[in-house]
Amino acid sequence: MTEEQLQALLHEMTTAEKVGQLTQFAGAFYSEQEDSTPVTGRIEFPVEEDMIKESGSVLGVAGAMKLMGIQREHLKKSRLGIPLLFMADVINGFETIFPIPLGLGATWDPALIEELQTISAKEAASAGLHISFAPMADLVRDPRWGRVMESTGEDPLLNSLFAAATVRGLQGKDSLIANDRVGACVKHFAAYGLAEGGRDYNTVDLSERELRDKHLPAYKAALEAGVKLVMTAFNTVDSIPATANSTLLRDLLRGELQFDGVVISDFGAVQELIPHGVAENEAEAAKKALEAGVDIDMMSLSYAHSLASLIDEHMIDSTFIDEAVLRVLQLKNELGLFEDPYRGVSLEKEQTVVGHPSHLALAQTVAEKSMVLLKNENVLPLDKQTSVALIGPYADNQDLLGEWSIFGKTDQTTTLRQAVQKQYTHAIYAKGSQLYERDEELLKEAIAAMEQTDCLLLALGEGKDRSGEGRSRSSITLAPCQIELARLAKETGKPVIVALFNARPLDLTELEPYADAILECWHPGSEGAKAVVAILSGKVNPSGKLTMSFPRATGQIPVYYNAYQTGRPLPPGSNERFFSRYIDIPNEPLYPFGFGLSYTSFGYSNRSLSSAKWDGSGILTVSVDITNIGEVKGDEIVQLYIQDVVGEVVRPVKELKSFQKVSLSPGETKTVTFEISHDMLQYYHSDLTFASDPGQFRVYVNGSSVCEEENTLTFSLVKS
């Protein structure tokens, strides 16, 4: 349709039809075959048949035949023939499941993320979906938060790169979305990752400067990549819920950032303005949300019950509803739904595309690149002839897909036991314990298995029932029964290898002494078990690096690499009292941001800057030689950090500004060159101007965020 035709369609619509376009209900209301429990919460309310008839979009249901049927029945009842939008959480894959986003971040490979999201889009589109609620661009520093698994970590730069890559992968790069792509929805606007106490749906309190400097960049990157929708956050921003925050949505998002797409609430968030205490009833909640800029009310009846009467009673300007409806119609038009409400979907296409062998092969590759070797005391890789006792609650467990794999086939997922026994001839299995509960009989079987082999491989972790939305934890340690397994294994004197399956950074301080090697596997997806064995056996050399710090204790949270400088920084090696420190643990995390081991080692030498003084024009270059000083080929992620020594406001101790992945054969040396541009030195000042400070800057180039002072480079920014 042309813009004129869309305007004509809008003019022809009744108020009830307009309100319908701004409401979204779960698939259970459209199909008797659907589960009545929506995936992101349970809200019991009576949805009238007319509301379903006029509604504009459907949540959380997929399948080519199913969605074609729903669309067909809807169009029969729709006076104007306006098709439905089908939306769902396709976060790290549709049926072919890739590692959770926190694991995807550990690849440090935006191009790979774009590639896998293209696969996700193809599968989702073939199943009839139009919109994916991804990427989640929230910057997260608190691993107690259940939704940390859906993030890519604690760094603004990486989050920005991954958010943009996800949008490009899902949507493509054209304004009109092809039939084998889906629209992307960036979430949660804004700063949801800063929920107090790591508790879901909780308050967020931050300054505007902090919002702009640390949290907005990833959302902005998604907008610049052309994302079609923005989802509001559950939390407050400046004491106003994001879903009713006109300063956030109209002034910042639509005004300053010039977003002209659809804004959708999170699940039930409009109705939740009442318990938030900023709306007295549904009518006031609907009025505040619409006027703030929320176009679609997801899974509440606030709009459906109230907008029409608010307009009739002249309590709200009708232009607000017309603007919102037009944006929804424009999105449907960009998807080509007016020309083809089924967008080329067919059962044959779905069966051909979903779960294609090439998709599964990519899933294994991505899983291999996402895994992070946290510890290795010369026990990995494992020779094929090694006799292995595979023990632990994750040893024969198909729960590898993660919480948001709502369309994944868990019952078809290869377990670690199956993959290990295929690779290792001498492998025995004993469960040892339940995930969270001790079992005496299982423990006896595990002890017997430990006596029969040369090496002990423990498959430990937390299930998807301990992560994701609504699953925040006050303590992020492994269950005591799993720690007991590790202790008993260590007491045998045999090598102990831990394969860790989890969806958040854990406190591994108690586990670490019992393990000779720890491989962070995350919830690795459909081909995750095969990827684990590929790394354990040495077929693949691990290259993943953490994008979120692992704390030494829950009480250390939040701990993150780019913290602000303090007035009493702890001197290296000091235990003196009157400095910013803990008296019972070091300040540093157990495993820092950017950290990850390899089966080889890399040497850094000949660090150099092109100039010691720079006026900010052109480019300043940093060079370093990287040498593979080990015996096998490996990939190293070389990381560039910069510190602004003296700023107008307190600045972080370091900030990631660039990185490169290099592949090196044994003995090979490559020179890696980074370009520093003036914008890398800029930040939001106290008056919210975006500028740099003249003066000294420190430059660190290393394989993690841990940077030695003796390898520091410095330059001065001199402004004329």
matplotlib code that plots the C-alpha trace (Angstrom):
import matplotlib.pyplot as plt

x = [0.0, 1.0, 1.1, -2.0, -3.8, -2.8, -4.2, -7.4, -7.7, -7.1, -9.9, -12.3, -11.7, -14.1, -12.9, -13.3, -11.3, -8.5, -8.4, -8.2, -5.0, -3.4, -4.1, -2.2, -3.4, -1.8, -2.4, -4.5, -7.3, -7.3, -6.8, -8.3, -5.2, -2.9, -1.8, -3.8, -0.6, 1.3, 5.1, 5.8, 3.2, -0.3, -3.0, -6.5, -9.0, -12.1, -11.4, -14.5, -15.0, -15.2, -11.8, -10.3, -12.1, -10.7, -7.3, -4.2, -1.6, -1.0, 1.6, 3.6, 2.2, 3.9, 3.5, 2.7, -0.6, -1.7, -1.0, -2.4, -5.6, -5.8, -5.1, -7.7, -10.4, -9.5, -9.7, -13.2, -14.4, -12.4, -14.6, -11.6, -9.4, -6.6, -4.3, -2.9, 0.7, 2.3, 5.0, 7.0, 10.3, 12.7, 15.8, 18.6, 16.9, 13.5, 13.7, 17.4, 18.6, 21.9, 23.6, 21.9, 22.7, 25.2, 27.0, 26.7, 28.4, 31.3, 32.1, 33.0, 31.9, 29.1, 29.3, 28.6, 25.6, 24.2, 24.6, 22.8, 20.0, 19.5, 18.9, 16.6, 14.6, 14.3, 12.9, 10.6, 9.2, 8.6, 6.5, 4.4, 6.0, 6.4, 8.2, 10.9, 11.2, 15.0, 17.6, 17.6, 20.0, 20.0, 23.4, 23.6, 26.0, 24.0, 24.0, 21.3, 18.9, 17.3, 17.2, 21.0, 20.9, 19.2, 21.8, 25.3, 26.9, 28.3, 29.9, 28.3, 30.4, 29.9, 26.2, 25.9, 27.6, 25.6, 22.3, 22.9, 24.0, 20.9, 18.7, 20.5, 20.3, 16.6, 15.4, 17.9, 19.1, 16.2, 13.3, 10.8, 11.3, 11.7, 9.4, 12.3, 13.0, 11.2, 10.9, 13.1, 12.0, 14.7, 14.0, 13.7, 13.6, 15.3, 17.9, 16.0, 19.3, 19.9, 16.9, 17.8, 19.0, 18.9, 15.2, 12.9, 10.3, 12.1, 12.9, 15.8, 17.4, 20.1, 21.1, 20.4, 24.2, 24.6, 21.7, 23.1, 26.7, 26.3, 22.8, 21.6, 24.3, 23.0, 19.4, 20.7, 22.7, 19.6, 17.7, 20.5, 20.3, 16.7, 14.9, 11.1, 9.8, 10.9, 9.5, 9.1, 10.7, 8.8, 11.0, 10.9, 13.1, 13.4, 10.6, 8.2, 7.4, 8.9, 5.5, 4.1, 7.2, 6.7, 10.1, 11.7, 9.4, 8.3, 11.1, 14.1, 13.1, 10.8, 12.3, 16.0, 16.6, 14.0, 12.4, 9.3, 8.4, 6.1, 6.4, 4.9, 4.5, 6.0, 3.6, 0.8, 2.9, 0.1, -2.1, 0.8, 0.8, -2.0, 0.1, 3.0, 0.9, 0.9, -2.6, -5.8, -7.6, -7.5, -8.7, -5.9, -3.3, -4.5, -4.4, -0.9, 0.5, -0.9, 0.0, 3.5, 3.9, 3.0, 1.3, 0.5, -0.8, 0.5, -1.7, -3.8, -7.2, -6.4, -6.6, -9.5, -11.6, -10.8, -9.6, -12.9, -14.6, -11.7, -12.1, -15.9, -15.5, -12.8, -10.4, -7.7, -6.9, -7.9, -4.7, -2.8, -4.7, -4.6, -0.8, -0.4, -2.7, -0.9, 2.4, 1.0, -0.5, 2.8, 4.6, 2.2, 2.7, 6.5, 6.1, 4.0, 1.0, -1.6, -0.4, 0.1, -1.3, 0.5, 3.8, 4.5, 4.2, 3.3, 3.7, 6.1, 8.4, 8.3, 9.3, 12.1, 13.6, 13.2, 16.0, 17.9, 21.2, 23.2, 21.4, 22.4, 26.0, 26.1, 24.6, 27.5, 30.1, 28.5, 28.4, 32.1, 33.0, 30.8, 32.4, 35.0, 37.8, 38.0, 40.7, 43.1, 45.8, 47.3, 44.5, 42.8, 42.4, 41.6, 43.1, 40.6, 42.0, 41.5, 39.0, 36.4, 33.8, 31.0, 29.2, 26.7, 23.1, 23.9, 25.7, 22.6, 20.4, 18.6, 18.0, 20.6, 18.5, 17.9, 14.8, 13.8, 13.9, 10.1, 10.0, 13.0, 12.8, 14.3, 13.3, 15.5, 18.6, 21.7, 22.9, 26.5, 26.5, 25.6, 28.2, 31.0, 30.3, 30.5, 33.9, 35.4, 35.4, 36.1, 33.4, 31.0, 28.2, 26.8, 24.3, 25.7, 22.9, 19.9, 20.3, 19.6, 19.0, 21.4, 20.6, 22.5, 22.0, 23.1, 26.1, 27.2, 27.0, 29.1, 31.8, 32.0, 32.4, 35.2, 37.2, 37.0, 38.5, 41.5, 39.7, 36.6, 34.3, 31.7, 28.7, 27.3, 25.2, 21.7, 18.7, 16.6, 14.2, 16.7, 17.2, 15.1, 12.3, 10.9, 13.9, 16.1, 18.3, 19.7, 22.6, 24.3, 26.3, 26.0, 23.8, 25.6, 25.0, 27.1, 29.9, 30.0, 30.4, 33.3, 34.9, 34.7, 36.1, 39.1, 39.8, 40.4, 43.6, 42.5, 42.1, 38.8, 37.2, 34.0, 31.7, 29.4, 25.9, 24.3, 22.7, 24.4, 27.8, 28.0, 30.0, 32.4, 34.7, 33.8, 34.0, 37.2, 39.7, 38.2, 38.5, 41.6, 39.7, 36.5, 34.8, 31.9, 29.4, 26.4, 23.1, 24.6, 21.7, 20.7, 24.2, 25.8, 26.8, 28.7, 30.4, 31.5, 33.1, 34.8, 36.5, 37.3, 38.8, 40.9, 39.2, 38.4, 40.6, 38.4, 38.5, 35.5, 36.0, 33.7, 31.5, 30.4, 32.6, 32.2, 32.1, 34.0, 30.9, 27.3, 28.0, 30.6, 27.9, 27.9, 31.4, 32.3, 35.5, 34.7, 33.9, 34.5, 37.8, 37.5, 39.2, 40.9, 41.8, 43.5, 47.2, 48.3, 49.1, 47.9, 45.9, 45.7, 42.4, 41.4, 41.0, 38.1, 38.2, 36.7, 38.5, 37.5, 38.0, 39.9, 38.2, 38.7, 36.3, 37.2, 37.1, 37.2, 35.5, 37.4, 39.0, 39.2, 42.0, 43.1, 45.0, 47.9, 49.4, 49.8, 52.6, 52.2, 55.1, 56.2, 53.2, 53.4, 51.5, 51.8, 52.1, 52.5, 50.5, 47.3, 44.9, 42.0, 42.0, 42.5, 43.4, 45.8, 47.1, 48.1, 50.1, 51.1, 52.7, 50.8, 52.8, 51.5, 54.0, 52.3, 52.1, 48.7, 46.8, 44.6, 42.4, 43.1, 40.7, 43.0, 41.3, 41.9, 41.1, 41.4, 41.4, 40.7, 43.0, 41.4, 37.9, 35.3, 33.5, 34.9, 35.8, 36.0, 39.3, 39.2, 36.8, 36.8, 37.1, 37.9, 38.9, 40.2, 40.2, 43.5, 44.2, 47.8, 49.7, 52.4, 55.3, 53.5, 53.5, 51.0, 50.9, 47.6, 46.8, 43.9, 42.7, 41.7, 39.2, 38.3, 34.7, 36.3, 37.4, 34.1, 31.5, 28.5, 29.6, 27.8, 25.8, 25.0, 27.2, 29.1, 32.7, 36.3, 38.7, 42.2, 44.9, 46.4, 45.0, 46.2, 46.0, 46.0, 46.2, 45.7, 43.8, 41.5, 40.5, 43.3, 46.1, 49.6, 50.9, 54.2, 52.6, 50.6, 50.9, 50.1, 49.2, 48.0, 45.0, 45.9, 43.2, 44.1]
y = [0.0, 3.6, 6.0, 7.6, 4.3, 3.7, 7.1, 6.3, 3.0, 4.7, 7.3, 4.4, 2.6, 2.9, 3.7, 0.0, -1.1, 1.4, 0.3, -3.3, -2.6, -1.4, -4.6, -7.8, -11.1, -14.5, -17.3, -19.2, -16.7, -17.6, -21.3, -23.9, -26.0, -23.5, -23.7, -21.1, -20.1, -17.4, -17.9, -14.7, -14.8, -15.7, -13.1, -14.3, -11.9, -12.2, -11.4, -10.8, -12.2, -8.7, -7.8, -10.9, -10.1, -6.5, -7.2, -6.4, -8.8, -12.2, -13.2, -16.4, -18.9, -20.4, -23.0, -22.5, -24.3, -23.0, -19.4, -19.6, -20.9, -18.1, -15.5, -17.0, -17.0, -13.5, -12.1, -13.6, -11.6, -8.4, -5.8, -4.0, -7.1, -5.9, -8.9, -9.9, -9.6, -12.7, -11.9, -14.2, -14.4, -15.9, -15.0, -17.5, -19.5, -20.8, -24.6, -24.7, -23.3, -21.5, -20.7, -18.3, -14.6, -14.4, -17.3, -15.6, -12.6, -14.7, -15.3, -11.7, -12.1, -9.8, -11.2, -14.7, -13.4, -11.7, -15.0, -17.1, -14.6, -14.8, -18.5, -17.8, -15.4, -17.9, -20.6, -18.2, -16.7, -20.1, -20.9, -17.8, -15.4, -11.7, -10.2, -11.4, -9.8, -9.4, -8.1, -7.5, -4.5, -4.1, -3.6, -6.0, -5.9, -8.1, -11.9, -12.4, -11.1, -14.0, -12.2, -11.9, -15.0, -12.9, -10.2, -10.0, -8.6, -5.6, -3.6, -0.8, -1.3, -5.1, -4.7, -2.2, -4.3, -7.4, -5.5, -4.1, -7.5, -9.1, -6.5, -6.9, -10.7, -10.8, -8.0, -7.8, -4.4, -3.2, -1.0, -3.6, -6.9, -9.9, -13.0, -15.0, -12.4, -11.0, -7.6, -7.0, -5.5, -4.0, -4.3, -3.2, 0.6, 1.6, 0.4, -2.7, -4.5, -2.2, -3.5, -3.1, -6.2, -8.1, -8.6, -8.8, -6.1, -4.0, -0.3, 1.3, 4.5, 6.2, 9.6, 10.8, 11.1, 7.4, 6.5, 8.2, 7.1, 3.4, 2.2, 4.1, 3.1, -0.4, 0.7, 3.5, 1.0, -1.1, 2.0, 2.9, -0.6, 0.1, -1.9, -1.8, -2.0, -0.9, -2.6, -0.6, -1.8, -2.9, -0.7, 3.0, 5.6, 8.7, 7.3, 7.1, 3.6, 3.4, 2.5, 5.9, 7.9, 10.6, 12.1, 8.7, 7.6, 10.9, 13.3, 11.0, 8.0, 9.7, 13.2, 13.1, 9.5, 10.0, 6.6, 6.4, 2.7, 0.9, 1.0, -2.0, -2.5, -5.5, -8.2, -6.6, -3.5, -1.0, -2.6, -2.6, 1.2, 0.7, -1.3, 0.9, 3.7, 6.1, 5.2, 4.8, 2.6, 1.1, 4.3, 6.3, 3.6, 3.6, 7.4, 7.7, 4.9, 6.1, 9.7, 8.7, 6.9, 3.2, 2.0, -1.6, -2.8, -6.3, -8.7, -6.3, -4.9, -1.3, -0.1, -2.5, -1.4, 2.3, 4.0, 4.3, 5.9, 8.2, 9.5, 9.7, 11.7, 13.9, 12.8, 12.1, 13.6, 11.3, 12.2, 10.0, 6.9, 7.8, 8.2, 4.8, 3.0, 4.4, 3.2, -0.3, -0.2, 1.0, -1.9, -4.4, -2.7, -3.0, -6.7, -7.0, -8.3, -6.3, -7.8, -11.3, -11.9, -15.3, -13.9, -17.0, -19.3, -23.0, -26.3, -27.4, -24.4, -24.8, -28.5, -27.6, -24.7, -25.6, -27.6, -27.8, -29.7, -26.6, -24.7, -27.4, -27.4, -23.6, -24.2, -26.4, -24.0, -21.1, -23.2, -24.1, -20.4, -19.4, -21.7, -20.2, -22.2, -20.8, -23.1, -25.7, -27.3, -29.2, -31.8, -30.7, -31.7, -35.3, -38.1, -40.3, -43.4, -41.9, -43.7, -41.2, -41.3, -38.9, -37.8, -35.2, -34.0, -32.5, -35.7, -37.2, -34.1, -32.7, -29.3, -27.6, -25.1, -22.3, -20.7, -18.7, -21.7, -21.9, -23.5, -25.7, -29.5, -30.5, -34.2, -34.3, -32.8, -34.9, -35.3, -35.0, -38.7, -39.6, -37.3, -38.4, -42.1, -41.6, -40.0, -42.0, -45.8, -46.1, -43.9, -44.8, -42.8, -42.1, -39.3, -38.7, -36.3, -34.5, -30.9, -29.4, -32.3, -34.9, -38.6, -41.2, -44.0, -41.9, -40.7, -44.3, -45.1, -42.0, -43.0, -46.5, -45.0, -42.6, -45.7, -47.3, -44.6, -42.4, -39.1, -37.6, -35.4, -33.6, -32.1, -29.5, -26.4, -24.9, -25.7, -23.4, -23.4, -21.2, -18.5, -16.3, -14.0, -14.1, -16.3, -14.0, -15.5, -14.1, -16.5, -17.7, -20.7, -24.2, -26.5, -28.1, -31.6, -30.6, -29.2, -32.4, -34.4, -32.1, -32.5, -36.3, -36.3, -34.2, -36.6, -39.4, -37.7, -38.1, -35.2, -33.5, -31.6, -29.6, -28.9, -26.1, -25.6, -22.4, -19.2, -16.6, -15.9, -18.1, -17.7, -20.6, -19.8, -23.0, -25.2, -23.9, -25.6, -29.0, -28.7, -29.0, -27.7, -25.7, -25.3, -22.7, -24.2, -22.0, -23.4, -24.2, -25.1, -27.9, -29.1, -28.0, -31.5, -32.2, -28.8, -29.6, -32.9, -31.2, -28.9, -31.5, -33.8, -31.0, -31.1, -27.5, -25.1, -22.9, -19.2, -17.7, -14.8, -13.6, -10.6, -10.5, -10.8, -13.9, -12.7, -14.3, -14.0, -12.9, -10.0, -8.7, -7.9, -5.7, -6.2, -5.1, -4.2, -0.5, 0.7, 4.3, 5.5, 6.1, 8.6, 5.8, 3.1, 0.1, 0.0, -3.3, -6.0, -3.8, -5.0, -1.7, -0.7, 2.7, 2.0, 0.9, -2.8, -5.9, -7.3, -10.9, -11.2, -9.4, -6.6, -8.3, -10.9, -14.5, -14.5, -11.0, -9.5, -10.5, -13.5, -16.9, -19.5, -21.5, -24.7, -22.5, -19.3, -15.9, -13.4, -9.7, -7.5, -4.3, -2.2, 1.2, 4.4, 6.5, 9.7, 10.7, 13.9, 14.2, 17.0, 14.6, 15.1, 12.1, 8.8, 7.7, 4.1, 1.5, -1.5, -4.7, -8.0, -11.2, -14.5, -18.0, -19.3, -22.7, -25.9, -25.7, -23.3, -20.9, -17.8, -14.8, -11.9, -8.9, -6.2, -2.4, -0.4, 3.3, 5.3, 9.0, 9.9, 13.2, 14.1, 16.7, 13.9, 10.8, 8.3, 4.5, 2.8, 1.5, 1.1, -1.3, 0.6, -2.0, -5.7, -8.0, -11.8, -13.2, -16.8, -17.9, -21.1, -22.2, -19.8, -17.4, -13.6, -11.1, -7.3, -6.1, -2.4, -0.5, 2.9, 5.4, 8.1, 11.2, 9.9, 7.0, 9.6, 11.4, 10.9, 12.8, 15.5, 16.9, 19.3, 16.4, 17.7, 14.9, 15.9, 14.9, 16.2, 17.5, 15.7, 12.3, 9.0, 5.5, 2.7, -1.0, -3.9, -7.3, -10.6, -9.6, -6.6, -7.3, -4.9, -4.7, -1.2, -2.0, -2.5, 0.8, 3.3, 6.9, 9.9, 13.4, 14.9, 18.5, 20.8, 23.9]
z = [0.0, -0.5, 2.4, 0.9, 0.9, 4.5, 5.5, 3.7, 5.5, 8.8, 8.0, 7.2, 10.6, 13.5, 17.0, 18.0, 15.0, 15.8, 19.5, 18.3, 16.3, 19.5, 21.5, 21.6, 23.1, 23.5, 21.0, 23.5, 22.8, 19.1, 19.1, 21.4, 20.8, 22.5, 26.2, 28.2, 30.1, 28.3, 28.4, 30.2, 33.0, 33.9, 33.7, 34.0, 32.4, 30.4, 26.8, 24.8, 21.3, 19.8, 21.3, 19.6, 16.3, 16.2, 17.6, 15.7, 16.8, 18.5, 21.0, 21.5, 19.0, 15.9, 13.2, 9.6, 9.4, 12.8, 12.0, 8.5, 10.1, 12.7, 10.0, 7.7, 10.3, 11.4, 7.8, 7.5, 10.4, 9.7, 8.1, 6.5, 5.9, 8.1, 8.8, 12.1, 13.2, 14.8, 17.4, 19.7, 21.6, 19.1, 21.2, 20.4, 17.7, 16.6, 16.5, 15.8, 19.1, 19.5, 22.8, 25.2, 24.4, 27.2, 25.5, 22.1, 23.6, 24.6, 20.9, 20.5, 16.9, 15.7, 12.2, 13.5, 15.5, 12.4, 10.5, 13.2, 13.6, 9.8, 10.3, 13.3, 11.1, 8.2, 10.5, 12.4, 9.1, 7.6, 10.7, 10.1, 12.6, 11.7, 14.7, 17.1, 20.5, 20.1, 20.7, 24.5, 24.7, 28.4, 30.0, 33.0, 36.0, 38.4, 37.7, 40.3, 37.7, 36.0, 32.6, 32.5, 30.3, 27.7, 27.7, 26.1, 29.2, 31.1, 28.3, 26.2, 23.1, 22.9, 23.6, 20.9, 18.3, 19.2, 19.2, 15.7, 14.4, 15.7, 14.0, 10.7, 11.0, 11.8, 9.4, 6.7, 5.7, 3.6, 4.9, 3.5, 5.3, 3.0, 3.4, 4.9, 7.6, 10.6, 12.2, 15.3, 18.6, 20.8, 24.5, 27.3, 27.0, 29.2, 31.6, 32.8, 33.4, 36.4, 38.4, 42.1, 43.9, 40.6, 41.2, 38.2, 37.8, 40.4, 40.6, 38.6, 39.7, 37.7, 36.6, 33.1, 32.5, 33.4, 31.3, 28.3, 28.8, 29.6, 28.8, 25.8, 23.3, 22.7, 22.2, 19.9, 17.9, 17.3, 16.2, 13.8, 12.3, 11.5, 14.2, 13.7, 17.2, 20.7, 23.8, 27.0, 30.3, 33.4, 35.6, 36.5, 35.0, 37.1, 39.3, 36.4, 34.9, 31.4, 30.0, 31.2, 30.7, 28.0, 28.6, 27.8, 25.0, 23.3, 24.0, 24.0, 21.8, 19.3, 19.5, 20.0, 18.6, 15.9, 16.2, 14.1, 14.5, 16.8, 20.6, 22.4, 26.1, 27.8, 29.0, 31.1, 31.7, 31.0, 33.6, 36.0, 36.1, 38.7, 41.3, 40.4, 42.0, 39.1, 37.8, 39.8, 37.3, 33.8, 32.2, 33.7, 32.9, 29.3, 29.0, 30.5, 28.4, 25.1, 25.7, 26.7, 23.4, 23.8, 20.6, 21.5, 24.8, 25.2, 27.3, 29.3, 28.8, 29.6, 26.0, 25.1, 28.0, 28.1, 24.9, 23.2, 26.2, 26.8, 23.2, 23.5, 26.7, 25.2, 27.9, 25.4, 22.0, 19.2, 17.3, 19.8, 18.8, 15.1, 15.2, 17.0, 14.7, 11.6, 12.9, 13.3, 9.8, 8.4, 10.1, 8.5, 5.2, 5.5, 6.1, 3.0, 4.8, 2.9, -0.4, 1.2, 4.6, 4.7, 3.4, 1.4, 4.4, 3.7, 5.5, 2.8, 3.3, 7.1, 6.8, 4.4, 6.4, 10.1, 11.5, 8.3, 8.7, 7.8, 10.6, 13.1, 11.8, 12.4, 15.9, 16.8, 15.4, 17.4, 20.6, 20.2, 19.8, 22.8, 25.4, 27.7, 29.3, 32.8, 34.2, 32.8, 34.9, 32.0, 31.9, 28.7, 26.0, 26.8, 24.7, 23.0, 24.8, 28.2, 30.4, 31.6, 34.3, 33.3, 36.5, 37.4, 37.0, 33.6, 32.3, 30.7, 30.6, 27.6, 29.3, 27.1, 25.2, 27.8, 29.1, 25.9, 23.5, 23.5, 20.1, 20.6, 20.7, 24.0, 23.5, 20.4, 22.0, 22.2, 25.8, 26.9, 27.8, 24.2, 22.8, 25.2, 24.7, 21.0, 21.2, 24.1, 24.0, 27.7, 29.2, 32.1, 33.5, 36.9, 37.7, 41.2, 42.4, 41.4, 40.2, 43.6, 45.9, 47.4, 46.6, 48.7, 46.2, 43.2, 45.2, 45.9, 42.2, 41.4, 44.0, 42.5, 39.0, 40.1, 41.1, 37.7, 35.4, 34.8, 34.6, 36.1, 34.0, 36.1, 34.3, 36.7, 36.6, 37.0, 35.0, 33.0, 35.9, 37.8, 35.1, 32.7, 33.5, 37.0, 38.2, 40.1, 42.8, 46.0, 46.0, 42.8, 43.9, 42.8, 44.8, 47.8, 46.4, 43.3, 45.4, 47.3, 44.1, 43.1, 46.6, 46.5, 42.9, 44.0, 46.9, 44.4, 43.3, 39.7, 37.2, 37.7, 34.7, 35.2, 32.3, 33.6, 32.2, 33.4, 32.3, 34.4, 35.9, 39.0, 42.3, 41.7, 44.6, 46.4, 43.3, 41.9, 44.2, 43.4, 39.7, 37.5, 34.6, 34.2, 30.8, 30.9, 28.4, 29.2, 28.0, 24.6, 22.3, 20.1, 19.3, 22.5, 23.8, 20.5, 20.9, 24.5, 23.3, 20.4, 22.9, 25.5, 22.9, 21.3, 18.0, 18.7, 20.6, 22.8, 22.0, 24.0, 26.3, 29.1, 28.5, 32.2, 35.3, 37.6, 41.2, 44.1, 46.3, 45.9, 48.3, 45.8, 43.3, 41.3, 40.2, 36.7, 34.8, 33.9, 37.4, 38.3, 40.0, 43.7, 46.0, 47.9, 45.3, 46.8, 46.0, 44.4, 47.0, 49.9, 52.8, 54.6, 56.1, 54.9, 51.2, 49.1, 49.7, 51.3, 54.3, 53.4, 49.7, 46.9, 45.1, 41.7, 40.4, 40.3, 36.5, 34.9, 31.8, 28.6, 30.2, 28.5, 28.2, 25.1, 24.6, 23.4, 24.9, 23.3, 23.9, 23.5, 22.6, 20.9, 22.0, 20.4, 19.7, 16.5, 18.6, 22.2, 21.5, 19.5, 18.6, 17.9, 14.2, 11.9, 13.5, 16.3, 15.8, 18.3, 17.3, 19.1, 18.1, 19.0, 19.0, 19.4, 21.9, 22.3, 20.2, 18.6, 16.4, 18.2, 18.1, 20.3, 21.0, 21.3, 23.3, 23.4, 26.5, 27.2, 30.4, 30.6, 33.5, 34.4, 33.4, 34.1, 36.0, 37.5, 34.7, 34.6, 35.3, 31.8, 28.9, 26.0, 22.8, 20.1, 19.7, 17.0, 16.6, 15.2, 14.3, 14.8, 14.1, 16.5, 16.5, 14.2, 14.9, 13.6, 14.1, 15.2, 14.6, 16.2, 15.2, 17.9, 16.7, 18.6, 19.3, 21.4, 23.9, 24.2, 26.9, 28.5, 30.8, 33.8, 31.6, 29.2, 26.4, 24.6, 24.5, 25.3, 27.9, 27.0, 29.0, 29.5, 28.3, 29.1, 26.5, 27.4, 24.8, 26.3, 26.1, 28.9, 30.9, 33.4, 32.2, 33.6, 34.4, 32.9, 29.5, 29.6, 26.7, 27.2, 25.0, 25.6, 23.9, 23.1, 21.9, 20.0]

ax = plt.figure().add_subplot(projection="3d")
ax.plot(x, y, z, "-o")
ax.set_aspect("equal")
plt.show()
